Amino acid sequence: MSLPDLMQSRLLAMLHTRTDALEAGDPVPEPLVLSSAFSLPSNPDACRTYARFTNPTIEATEARLAALEAAPCLLFPSGMGAYSAAFMALLKAGDTVLMLSDGYYAARNLVSDIMAPFGLKLVTCPAADILAADLDGIAAVVVETPSNPGLDVIDLAALSARCKAAGAKLVVDNTVCTPLLQQPLDLGVDIVIVSDTKAMAGHTDLLMGHVASRDEAYMARLLSVRNLTGNIPAPHEAWLLLRGLETVEIRMARMCENARAVLPLLQDSGAVESVIYPAPHPQALDQGFLIGAKFASAAAADSFLKHAGFAQMTSFGGLHSSGDRRARWGDDVSEGFLRLSFGIEPTAALVASVKAALATL
């Protein structure tokens, strides 16, 4: 995974956010501050009054994310927490939201099941058709690329231009690519949402999400939404995410390398009916660590995961290679379709395990 100079400079800024400001005797790692209250002298710090508003560990983690996004960021307790706050700060009663019919189902359900009674309207279309979708009367377009789980790719620069012409805000879920492989804000996107639970934290041991935007007025409203709804993460989870960010580049490099190493085995196997490894749109930096593989049946898919030693779980982006049969969650895919997420195992050993597993089918 070769990153351009701009992304390398952002990574360097992220890694040096604390070390460049250290004074004699300071601990080099970011301290974990567990406090819900702060000292309030006669002239208190307006931001340091109560932990529902902020906390030093949360601020430190947001600063790291802001360096990667090159934009202000706010943390939330999960990816869906980030979605709900982002929508509350952006939308109003009567607005119509266009989302992917083949994107993450929970994001659609948030609008259709929870926010519709407050006057929001949902329309959908497949990722493959989004660039030709009718944007008349649309307040916001919400997409992910690659889409989840079908891994369809959307050209964000082209979609951004269409949205601006139509007066619609463009919101992009960048969980799969992360800021390392794709920089939506640089392509004209208005708002970015990331589930940091996945590859950003990388250790499958926390829930977290963030929202980033270069629209100052929007970020101010988003902060107000977080303050008043109490939708803020705990400091310990923020600290765990901060720890994960320290190694995100080297983890992502191995994950992408492993996906590319296993790809030809899946493509050449008679046990696999079809394989999806999305070619990135022109502005993306890498194809990533997710592969879609269609096996003949659910039993064949489960057998592959077992014999390959892959964890069977619904999340992705962790240290361990994993797979999930998405049909069981209601996604419009075959029963034997697996979303495979590649971890950081030694590449040669992982390839050998996959080869042996395929041979059993």
Secondary structure by P-SEA (a helix, b strand, c coil): ccccaaaaaaaaaaaacccccccccccccbbbbbccbbbbcccccccccccccccaaaaaaaaaaaaaacbbbbbcccaaaaaaaaaaacccccbbbbbbccccaaaaaaaaccccccbbbbbbbccccccccccccccbbbbbccccccccccaaaaaaaaaaaacbbbbbbcccccccccccccccccbbbbcccccccccccccccccccccaaaaaaaaaaaaaacccccaaaaaaaaaaaacaaaaaaaaaaaaaaaaaaaaacccccccccccccccccccccbbbbbcccaaaaaaaaaaaccccccccccccccccccccccccccccccccccccccaaaaaaaaaaaaaac
